[in-house]
């Protein structure tokens, strides 16, 4: 029996490795485009809005030890470094880290960039006051494992702020699919850019069909998972996009509202 279980576990590991590689290749292709979006956010009023929201939930300290997980082109990392905090930023996609380093250099801030799988990072226990992440957990092959890993890295009393949405739930849920189609129609009717038009939707949908969180209703799933991982206080904001998204985003993602989960160790 034990050998059969070992073979099954090896198969799961192989499948997750392949899935992580698919995700990595996808975001490698989109790194330059995504960096352009982040550069625009860093240069406009969004940066101040995001910083204000983060600091509403961050631990009370003049200088925070911050970990930005799945930093992408570095929006959170640069924003928090500009505010005077000590920032470490992790991503598994080298193309994204290259864009993030360029953005940090442009703004003249120091960020410790680390190339690593966010499920298992080469960082010491209990060293961060604040972990921030945006649109990352839905990409993960093993989100529960990731939440445990992030718990390990937080100092006692530290907080995780996760901004995400029910991305690609429309592949598995009929009401979500109808809402998604309404969003596309409303964007066209209002003459707004459809954020899905210039995205390789077919490639992302193929990946999303394999990702566990595509099928879950969130943040309900996250709340239970975080408690299971040992976080003792959970706070939710299911309408955080009302203050952080611009009007085009609100139309594009009306059926997929952004939520924020704040979890304290």
Backbone bond lengths (Angstrom), bond angles and torsions (degrees), N, CA, C in turn:
res aa  C-N    CA-C-N  psi(-1)  N-CA   C-N-CA  omega(-1)  CA-C   N-CA-C  phi
1 X - - - 1.469 - - 1.527 111.18 -
2 X 1.347 116.69 -42.35 1.461 119.06 -176.96 1.522 111.25 -63.75
3 X 1.362 117.38 -36.91 1.462 118.90 179.41 1.514 111.65 -66.95
4 X 1.357 116.95 -36.27 1.461 120.76 177.31 1.525 110.26 -64.49
5 X 1.345 115.89 -43.57 1.462 119.49 178.44 1.519 110.36 -62.72
6 X 1.316 117.00 -39.33 1.462 120.06 179.36 1.514 110.64 -62.68
7 X 1.357 116.24 -42.52 1.461 119.61 178.08 1.523 110.76 -62.90
8 X 1.340 116.97 -41.42 1.464 120.49 178.12 1.515 110.83 -62.20
9 X 1.339 117.05 -42.56 1.464 120.31 179.53 1.518 111.34 -64.83
10 X 1.345 116.41 -38.85 1.465 119.58 177.56 1.519 110.76 -62.95
11 X 1.329 116.66 -38.04 1.461 120.85 179.20 1.520 110.77 -64.52
12 X 1.338 116.71 -43.05 1.466 120.72 178.56 1.523 110.48 -62.32
13 X 1.341 116.39 -43.56 1.463 120.14 179.32 1.521 110.24 -61.06
14 X 1.334 117.33 -44.87 1.461 121.09 179.50 1.528 111.25 -61.73
15 X 1.336 116.95 -43.15 1.462 120.85 179.58 1.524 110.90 -63.48
16 X 1.335 116.94 -42.97 1.457 120.08 -179.52 1.527 111.30 -67.69
17 X 1.337 116.67 -36.95 1.462 119.93 177.04 1.527 110.57 -62.57
18 X 1.325 116.10 -44.64 1.464 120.03 179.04 1.520 110.90 -63.61
19 X 1.334 116.74 -39.96 1.462 120.72 179.78 1.526 110.26 -65.91
20 X 1.328 117.70 -43.51 1.461 120.72 177.38 1.525 111.08 -60.23
21 X 1.319 116.26 -37.65 1.463 119.78 178.77 1.522 111.18 -67.34
22 X 1.334 117.15 -37.57 1.467 120.51 176.17 1.525 110.59 -62.47
23 X 1.330 116.04 -44.74 1.467 120.89 179.14 1.526 109.95 -62.20
24 X 1.319 116.05 -44.14 1.467 120.73 -179.52 1.528 111.39 -61.43
25 X 1.331 116.84 -44.05 1.467 119.88 179.19 1.527 111.01 -63.21
26 X 1.332 116.82 -39.64 1.463 120.43 -179.61 1.534 110.42 -61.26
27 X 1.341 116.35 -48.61 1.460 118.98 -176.87 1.529 112.16 -74.13
28 X 1.322 117.17 -23.48 1.466 119.36 172.54 1.526 109.93 -62.09
29 X 1.332 116.45 -44.03 1.465 120.46 179.17 1.524 111.73 -64.36
30 X 1.325 117.50 -30.61 1.465 120.44 -175.23 1.527 113.67 -97.29
31 X 1.324 118.03 5.06 1.465 120.66 -172.21 1.527 112.73 -59.03
32 X 1.319 117.77 -48.61 1.467 120.43 -176.68 1.521 111.20 -65.15
33 X 1.332 116.08 -44.13 1.470 120.03 178.82 1.524 111.08 -62.54
34 X 1.332 116.50 -44.12 1.466 120.78 -178.22 1.525 110.55 -67.27
35 X 1.325 116.45 -34.70 1.458 120.07 177.68 1.522 111.13 -65.03
36 X 1.323 116.87 -36.18 1.467 120.26 176.89 1.526 110.30 -61.99
37 X 1.336 116.52 -41.15 1.473 120.68 177.66 1.521 109.89 -63.07
38 X 1.333 116.96 -46.18 1.467 120.74 -179.85 1.525 111.89 -64.13
39 X 1.339 116.86 -39.12 1.459 120.24 179.67 1.526 110.72 -62.26
40 X 1.333 115.88 -38.02 1.470 119.89 176.96 1.526 110.55 -64.88
41 X 1.328 116.71 -42.63 1.471 120.31 178.96 1.529 111.32 -63.79
42 X 1.331 116.42 -40.72 1.466 119.60 -179.98 1.522 112.09 -64.31
43 X 1.330 116.31 -28.36 1.462 120.71 -175.03 1.519 113.80 -92.69
44 X 1.351 117.31 -7.38 1.464 117.72 -178.50 1.537 111.44 -118.42
45 X 1.318 116.38 -167.37 1.468 120.98 -174.04 1.515 113.50 -67.79
46 X 1.315 117.88 -14.05 1.463 119.65 -179.02 1.525 112.15 -61.19
47 X 1.314 116.19 -36.30 1.470 118.43 -177.66 1.526 110.89 -58.50
48 X 1.314 116.90 -44.94 1.464 120.56 -179.83 1.520 111.47 -67.25
49 X 1.344 117.08 -37.36 1.467 119.82 179.09 1.520 111.23 -65.38
50 X 1.330 116.02 -42.80 1.460 119.33 179.29 1.522 111.08 -65.71
51 X 1.319 116.89 -43.03 1.462 119.74 179.81 1.520 110.95 -61.52
52 X 1.311 116.97 -43.35 1.465 120.43 178.83 1.520 110.96 -59.76
53 X 1.330 117.05 -44.86 1.466 120.20 -179.40 1.526 111.08 -64.40
54 X 1.318 117.20 -44.12 1.461 120.34 179.58 1.522 110.95 -60.95
55 X 1.326 116.84 -43.74 1.465 119.75 -176.46 1.525 112.22 -71.21
56 X 1.320 118.11 -20.27 1.467 120.55 174.29 1.522 111.21 -61.84
57 X 1.318 117.04 -30.65 1.465 121.75 -174.50 1.526 113.15 -111.62
58 X 1.318 118.08 -9.64 1.458 121.01 -177.69 1.529 110.90 -71.36
59 X 1.324 118.28 152.66 1.470 120.44 172.41 1.518 110.69 -56.93
60 X 1.310 116.16 152.71 1.462 122.43 -175.86 1.520 109.50 -84.70
61 X 1.324 116.37 99.80 1.466 122.24 177.32 1.520 107.90 -155.23
62 X 1.337 117.49 143.59 1.470 119.05 -178.24 1.523 112.83 -64.97
63 X 1.323 116.29 -36.50 1.472 121.12 177.58 1.527 107.66 -129.42
64 X 1.308 116.08 117.08 1.462 121.95 -178.36 1.520 110.69 -97.58
65 X 1.328 114.97 144.75 1.462 121.17 169.47 1.535 106.02 -88.82
66 X 1.322 115.59 110.49 1.466 121.56 -169.59 1.528 110.23 -113.03
67 X 1.323 115.45 138.96 1.455 122.05 170.80 1.529 108.31 -117.65
68 X 1.321 115.67 120.27 1.470 122.10 176.73 1.520 107.26 -99.99
69 X 1.334 116.77 110.44 1.461 122.08 -174.84 1.524 110.11 -96.27
70 X 1.333 115.59 128.15 1.465 120.31 -175.01 1.516 109.12 67.27
71 X 1.307 116.07 51.83 1.468 121.10 -170.82 1.525 113.52 -61.64
72 X 1.351 117.20 -24.56 1.459 117.88 -176.26 1.517 109.86 59.99
73 X 1.323 118.58 -133.32 1.460 120.85 178.51 1.534 114.24 -79.18
74 X 1.336 117.09 7.51 1.453 119.89 168.60 1.514 117.57 93.36
75 X 1.329 118.33 22.57 1.472 119.30 -176.99 1.519 111.93 -58.74
76 X 1.327 118.09 -53.26 1.468 120.20 179.71 1.531 110.74 -64.80
77 X 1.328 116.76 -42.08 1.460 120.43 -176.85 1.524 111.18 -59.80
78 X 1.327 116.90 -48.16 1.464 120.86 -179.22 1.533 110.36 -67.96
79 X 1.324 116.65 -42.98 1.466 120.67 -179.49 1.523 111.40 -57.97
80 X 1.323 117.30 -46.05 1.467 120.58 -176.89 1.522 111.74 -77.17
81 X 1.324 117.85 -31.47 1.460 120.09 175.21 1.526 110.60 -67.21
82 X 1.321 117.36 -39.50 1.465 120.72 176.47 1.518 111.88 -62.31
83 X 1.342 116.36 -28.27 1.466 121.02 178.42 1.524 112.28 -83.10
84 X 1.333 117.36 1.77 1.457 120.91 173.71 1.513 116.02 96.85
85 X 1.323 117.89 10.53 1.463 120.22 -178.28 1.535 111.02 -93.49
86 X 1.328 115.58 160.52 1.466 122.06 179.50 1.523 108.16 -91.24
87 X 1.306 116.52 114.36 1.463 120.34 -167.99 1.529 111.61 -117.82
88 X 1.337 113.96 132.16 1.456 122.94 166.76 1.518 106.77 -113.11
89 X 1.314 117.44 136.61 1.466 121.00 -176.72 1.524 109.41 -130.05
90 X 1.339 115.58 131.76 1.462 122.06 -174.84 1.524 110.17 -119.78
91 X 1.319 115.92 139.50 1.460 121.81 170.58 1.528 107.59 -154.30
92 X 1.332 116.10 150.85 1.460 118.93 179.00 1.529 111.83 -94.42
93 X 1.328 117.00 -3.88 1.463 121.15 -176.97 1.524 109.50 -104.97
94 X 1.332 116.11 112.48 1.464 120.28 -176.11 1.523 112.13 -61.26
95 X 1.333 117.37 -35.23 1.464 119.87 179.78 1.527 111.02 -63.57
96 X 1.334 116.51 -37.69 1.467 120.18 176.69 1.525 110.47 -66.89
97 X 1.325 117.17 -42.83 1.464 119.83 -179.88 1.525 111.24 -63.24
98 X 1.322 117.06 -35.48 1.465 119.73 176.93 1.523 110.64 -62.53
99 X 1.330 116.31 -42.41 1.467 120.01 177.49 1.529 110.55 -65.72
100 X 1.336 116.99 -40.20 1.467 120.93 -179.62 1.529 110.96 -64.10
101 X 1.323 116.46 -42.26 1.470 119.70 178.44 1.530 110.45 -62.12
102 X 1.326 116.11 -40.66 1.465 119.66 179.23 1.528 110.83 -64.37
103 X 1.314 117.01 -40.49 1.469 120.18 178.57 1.521 111.26 -66.96
104 X 1.335 117.49 -39.49 1.465 120.18 177.27 1.531 110.73 -64.26
105 X 1.312 116.52 -41.24 1.469 120.29 177.91 1.523 110.72 -63.40
106 X 1.322 116.67 -42.06 1.469 120.81 179.61 1.524 111.22 -58.01
107 X 1.331 117.03 -38.99 1.465 120.67 -178.15 1.525 113.10 -93.03
108 X 1.315 116.59 0.46 1.459 120.30 174.81 1.513 114.31 67.93
109 X 1.319 117.77 35.87 1.465 120.75 -179.81 1.524 110.31 -117.67
110 X 1.331 114.61 154.47 1.462 120.44 177.45 1.519 109.67 -98.67
111 X 1.314 115.83 128.07 1.460 123.24 174.72 1.522 107.23 -135.01
112 X 1.334 117.30 135.62 1.463 121.51 173.65 1.529 108.36 -84.32
113 X 1.307 116.67 106.65 1.462 121.23 -179.37 1.526 109.92 -93.43
114 X 1.337 115.14 135.26 1.461 122.04 -177.25 1.524 109.05 -129.00
115 X 1.317 116.24 128.75 1.460 121.34 174.81 1.528 108.26 -90.92
116 X 1.341 116.75 114.12 1.465 119.85 -176.63 1.520 110.12 -164.94
117 X 1.323 114.49 156.17 1.453 122.71 170.02 1.525 107.43 -72.77
118 X 1.327 117.50 125.80 1.464 119.86 -174.69 1.521 112.96 -71.68
119 X 1.340 117.54 -6.84 1.467 120.45 173.07 1.528 111.60 -75.82
120 X 1.334 117.27 -23.01 1.470 121.77 -175.54 1.523 107.82 -155.47
121 X 1.322 116.47 103.69 1.458 120.58 -172.33 1.522 111.87 -110.76
122 X 1.322 117.98 144.22 1.463 122.29 -178.95 1.524 111.71 -79.87
123 X 1.328 116.32 59.15 1.456 122.61 -175.97 1.530 108.99 -130.75
124 X 1.321 115.79 150.22 1.464 121.40 -175.23 1.526 111.74 -74.92
125 X 1.336 115.46 156.07 1.458 122.42 178.64 1.531 111.35 -63.37
126 X 1.333 115.60 151.56 1.474 123.66 164.12 1.529 114.09 55.93
127 X 1.328 117.76 38.45 1.463 117.36 -173.12 1.525 115.59 -112.74
128 X 1.339 117.84 -4.87 1.469 119.00 -176.23 1.527 111.27 -117.22
129 X 1.329 115.04 138.18 1.468 121.01 175.32 1.520 111.25 -80.70
130 X 1.326 115.91 -30.47 1.461 121.22 -173.67 1.523 109.94 -144.15
131 X 1.320 115.92 131.00 1.459 121.99 169.82 1.519 107.60 -114.18
132 X 1.325 116.57 131.69 1.458 121.56 177.72 1.523 109.05 -123.71
133 X 1.325 115.87 145.80 1.455 120.42 178.89 1.513 108.97 -157.59
134 X 1.334 115.88 143.37 1.461 120.58 -177.63 1.532 109.62 -136.48
135 X 1.329 115.66 126.14 1.467 121.87 176.83 1.532 111.51 52.90
136 X 1.329 115.45 44.94 1.461 121.19 -178.84 1.521 111.94 -116.40
137 X 1.328 117.61 -47.62 1.467 119.50 -170.91 1.521 112.56 -60.60
138 X 1.320 118.34 -32.47 1.463 119.43 -179.21 1.529 111.39 -65.57
139 X 1.356 117.06 -21.03 1.466 122.13 179.49 1.526 113.77 -82.01
140 X 1.316 118.24 -7.31 1.460 120.62 -166.49 1.525 112.92 -87.98
141 X 1.321 115.23 138.15 1.460 120.97 176.60 1.524 111.33 -72.24
142 X 1.344 117.32 -28.96 1.463 122.09 -177.47 1.533 110.02 -135.40
143 X 1.318 117.80 72.79 1.466 119.50 -174.59 1.524 114.04 -63.46
144 X 1.323 118.39 -34.37 1.464 119.91 178.95 1.524 110.33 -65.13
145 X 1.310 116.72 -42.39 1.467 120.79 176.53 1.529 110.22 -61.06
146 X 1.321 117.02 -40.45 1.462 120.68 179.38 1.525 110.90 -63.71
147 X 1.325 117.59 -44.55 1.466 120.17 178.96 1.528 111.22 -60.39
148 X 1.334 117.23 -36.84 1.475 120.03 176.69 1.523 111.08 -65.81
149 X 1.321 115.41 -42.35 1.461 120.43 179.54 1.528 110.87 -62.64
150 X 1.296 116.99 -42.14 1.461 120.33 -178.89 1.534 110.77 -68.32
151 X 1.323 116.77 -34.35 1.467 121.33 174.95 1.529 109.83 -60.49
152 X 1.318 116.66 -41.15 1.468 121.44 178.92 1.526 111.24 -58.73
153 X 1.316 116.92 -37.68 1.458 121.27 -173.50 1.526 113.49 -80.61
154 X 1.329 117.18 -22.41 1.464 120.37 -179.39 1.525 111.51 -74.05
155 X 1.321 115.57 140.40 1.457 120.26 170.26 1.524 109.16 -72.63
156 X 1.331 118.36 154.78 1.471 119.41 175.09 1.530 110.60 -53.69
157 X 1.323 116.09 131.24 1.458 120.62 -175.52 1.509 113.63 85.21
158 X 1.334 116.82 -5.89 1.458 120.64 177.70 1.519 111.30 -72.58
159 X 1.317 115.53 162.07 1.465 120.20 -175.17 1.529 111.98 -129.27
160 X 1.317 113.58 144.42 1.460 123.31 172.24 1.515 108.41 -104.39
161 X 1.331 116.90 128.34 1.460 122.08 173.54 1.519 107.78 -115.12
162 X 1.314 116.19 113.37 1.458 121.94 -178.26 1.527 109.09 -115.69
163 X 1.329 115.77 116.76 1.461 122.52 176.08 1.527 107.45 -104.37
164 X 1.330 116.76 122.15 1.452 119.77 -176.20 1.520 108.81 -157.86
165 X 1.326 117.54 -171.50 1.465 122.30 179.68 1.527 108.26 -157.09
166 X 1.321 115.62 173.38 1.469 121.19 178.09 1.528 110.24 -82.00
167 X 1.344 115.06 57.64 1.463 119.57 -177.92 1.524 110.75 -61.42
168 X 1.315 114.71 131.16 1.476 124.44 175.52 1.524 114.45 66.92
169 X 1.335 116.75 15.84 1.461 118.45 170.51 1.524 110.39 -61.46
170 X 1.334 117.13 -23.10 1.472 120.67 -179.63 1.527 112.49 -62.87
171 X 1.320 117.50 -16.00 1.459 120.28 177.04 1.525 112.53 -73.86
172 X 1.336 116.47 -17.66 1.461 120.78 -173.26 1.530 113.90 -127.61
173 X 1.315 117.14 -9.46 1.458 121.44 -173.60 1.529 109.20 -129.42
174 X 1.342 116.73 123.13 1.461 120.50 -172.91 1.526 112.40 -65.22
175 X 1.325 117.62 -43.17 1.470 118.76 -179.37 1.527 110.78 -64.62
176 X 1.328 116.55 -35.59 1.466 119.64 176.31 1.519 111.13 -67.18
177 X 1.328 117.26 -36.89 1.465 121.00 178.70 1.524 110.89 -64.17
178 X 1.335 116.40 -42.68 1.460 119.94 178.89 1.527 110.78 -65.66
179 X 1.322 116.77 -38.73 1.457 120.04 177.13 1.517 111.82 -64.53
180 X 1.317 115.91 -40.81 1.472 121.71 177.43 1.528 110.32 -60.07
181 X 1.325 117.46 -44.49 1.465 120.75 179.23 1.532 110.88 -65.95
182 X 1.313 117.61 -37.42 1.471 120.86 175.17 1.525 111.08 -61.59
183 X 1.321 116.56 -40.96 1.468 120.33 178.76 1.525 110.92 -60.75
184 X 1.323 116.78 -42.33 1.465 120.08 179.52 1.532 110.08 -63.96
185 X 1.342 116.35 -42.61 1.466 120.69 -179.36 1.526 110.81 -66.38
186 X 1.328 117.52 -40.78 1.459 121.21 -179.11 1.524 111.40 -67.12
187 X 1.318 117.12 -37.91 1.466 119.83 177.47 1.529 110.19 -62.49
188 X 1.332 116.65 -43.26 1.470 119.85 178.41 1.521 110.71 -64.71
189 X 1.330 117.14 -44.86 1.472 121.48 -177.38 1.530 111.33 -61.19
190 X 1.330 116.60 -38.20 1.460 120.63 -177.47 1.527 112.77 -87.75
191 X 1.337 116.12 -0.48 1.460 119.80 178.79 1.516 113.60 70.27
192 X 1.332 116.87 28.79 1.459 121.53 -178.89 1.527 109.92 -97.69
193 X 1.319 116.08 156.76 1.453 120.37 174.23 1.525 108.87 -62.80
194 X 1.326 115.70 131.38 1.458 120.83 174.09 1.526 107.12 -89.81
195 X 1.319 116.26 114.09 1.456 120.49 -173.98 1.525 113.58 -67.18
196 X 1.325 116.71 -11.35 1.457 119.39 178.44 1.532 112.59 -92.27
197 X 1.331 117.07 -12.37 1.464 119.98 -176.07 1.519 111.23 -67.27
198 X 1.327 116.91 -43.51 1.462 120.89 -176.81 1.524 112.91 -94.08
199 X 1.323 116.47 16.07 1.459 122.17 177.76 1.522 108.80 -106.34
200 X 1.334 115.69 144.63 1.463 119.49 175.67 1.529 107.58 -76.61
201 X 1.350 114.24 77.68 1.457 120.53 -172.30 1.516 112.18 -62.03
202 X 1.321 117.17 -40.06 1.469 119.75 -177.59 1.523 110.96 -63.63
203 X 1.336 117.04 -40.36 1.468 120.35 179.61 1.528 110.80 -66.48
204 X 1.337 115.97 -42.51 1.459 118.58 -178.69 1.513 110.93 -70.58
205 X 1.318 117.41 -36.81 1.470 119.54 178.06 1.528 110.77 -64.15
206 X 1.332 117.25 -38.46 1.463 120.15 178.39 1.520 110.75 -61.95
207 X 1.323 116.80 -38.93 1.462 120.85 177.17 1.526 110.37 -71.58
208 X 1.336 116.14 -44.79 1.463 120.56 -176.61 1.520 112.41 -60.45
209 X 1.310 117.50 -31.91 1.467 120.41 178.46 1.529 111.78 -63.00
210 X 1.326 116.87 -21.61 1.462 120.78 -179.77 1.526 112.94 -96.84
211 X 1.325 117.27 -13.53 1.463 121.02 -175.77 1.527 110.66 -83.51
212 X 1.319 118.17 134.21 1.470 120.15 -173.88 1.522 114.65 -63.60
213 X 1.335 118.10 -33.97 1.461 118.92 -174.49 1.519 113.38 -80.09
214 X 1.322 117.79 -9.96 1.468 119.64 175.61 1.520 111.21 -62.34
215 X 1.319 116.66 -25.93 1.467 121.49 -176.25 1.528 113.34 -95.52
216 X 1.320 117.38 -8.17 1.463 120.88 -173.18 1.522 111.87 -94.40
217 X 1.316 115.34 151.48 1.461 120.93 172.41 1.532 107.64 -92.57
218 X 1.302 113.56 119.02 1.455 120.44 -173.59 1.529 109.88 -120.84
219 X 1.337 117.98 150.24 1.463 128.96 13.81 1.538 115.38 -89.64
220 X 1.317 118.29 12.90 1.464 119.05 178.93 1.531 110.63 -58.13
221 X 1.334 116.08 -44.04 1.462 119.33 179.18 1.525 110.43 -60.43
222 X 1.333 116.74 -44.86 1.464 121.10 -177.11 1.519 111.62 -62.11
223 X 1.318 116.63 -40.28 1.464 120.12 -179.19 1.522 110.74 -57.96
224 X 1.315 116.69 -49.19 1.462 120.42 -179.98 1.526 111.46 -66.55
225 X 1.321 116.83 -40.25 1.463 120.37 -179.37 1.522 111.41 -64.49
226 X 1.313 116.91 -42.62 1.464 120.72 -178.67 1.529 111.58 -65.47
227 X 1.317 116.68 -41.46 1.462 119.86 176.62 1.525 110.59 -62.44
228 X 1.325 115.56 -40.59 1.467 120.54 178.49 1.531 111.27 -62.14
229 X 1.327 116.62 -31.97 1.463 121.17 -177.84 1.527 113.14 -83.73
230 X 1.330 117.84 -3.98 1.446 120.20 174.95 1.512 116.68 107.44
231 X 1.331 118.37 -2.79 1.466 119.70 173.17 1.528 107.44 -67.56
232 X 1.329 117.30 138.15 1.470 118.21 -171.35 1.524 114.31 -106.45
233 X 1.318 116.99 -12.28 1.474 119.98 178.72 1.518 108.45 -135.27
234 X 1.325 116.90 126.64 1.461 122.29 -179.05 1.522 109.39 -121.93
235 X 1.320 116.93 130.14 1.461 122.35 174.65 1.528 108.45 -125.04
236 X 1.323 116.55 139.84 1.461 121.72 -177.16 1.520 110.86 -122.37
237 X 1.317 115.24 144.47 1.462 121.77 166.85 1.525 106.03 -132.22
238 X 1.324 116.15 105.04 1.470 120.80 -176.81 1.524 112.06 -89.45
239 X 1.332 117.64 2.99 1.464 121.01 177.97 1.524 111.00 -127.75
240 X 1.309 116.23 28.74 1.457 119.56 -176.39 1.529 111.73 -65.07
241 X 1.329 116.94 -25.02 1.457 119.74 177.50 1.518 113.61 -64.99
242 X 1.326 117.02 -20.60 1.467 120.01 179.02 1.520 111.58 -59.60
243 X 1.334 116.73 -31.95 1.464 119.77 -178.50 1.523 112.86 -104.21
244 X 1.339 117.89 -18.55 1.463 119.95 -174.52 1.518 113.92 -103.08
245 X 1.307 117.87 -26.97 1.465 120.80 -179.69 1.521 111.38 -88.54
246 X 1.333 116.37 149.42 1.460 120.22 172.00 1.529 108.59 -84.74
247 X 1.334 116.61 177.16 1.461 120.08 -173.57 1.530 112.25 -64.74
248 X 1.319 117.30 -36.31 1.464 119.64 178.66 1.518 111.13 -63.92
249 X 1.320 116.83 -42.10 1.470 120.59 177.95 1.524 110.90 -64.71
250 X 1.325 116.64 -40.11 1.465 119.72 -179.17 1.525 111.32 -62.11
251 X 1.320 117.37 -37.19 1.468 120.47 177.73 1.530 110.44 -72.72
252 X 1.332 116.97 -45.80 1.458 121.35 -177.63 1.523 112.98 -61.04
253 X 1.339 115.59 -34.67 1.460 119.84 -171.82 1.524 112.44 -120.73
254 X 1.321 116.41 28.44 1.473 120.07 -177.38 1.528 111.99 -56.58
255 X 1.331 117.30 -37.06 1.462 120.66 -178.39 1.530 112.25 -86.50
256 X 1.334 116.04 -3.02 1.467 121.32 -179.41 1.521 109.02 -130.15
257 X 1.319 117.86 64.73 1.468 120.15 -173.91 1.530 112.39 -64.32
258 X 1.299 115.45 141.20 1.456 120.75 176.33 1.526 109.97 -70.26
259 X 1.320 116.06 140.05 1.465 120.60 173.67 1.522 108.79 -122.08
260 X 1.311 115.05 160.94 1.457 121.43 172.71 1.516 108.05 -123.67
261 X 1.325 116.06 130.97 1.458 122.27 171.90 1.519 107.68 -112.30
262 X 1.325 117.10 124.12 1.451 122.62 173.71 1.524 107.46 -109.40
263 X 1.327 116.54 121.76 1.466 121.34 -177.57 1.539 108.31 -125.19
264 X 1.319 116.04 130.01 1.464 120.86 -177.91 1.529 110.09 -108.08
265 X 1.320 115.01 138.84 1.471 120.90 177.85 1.520 110.17 -84.75
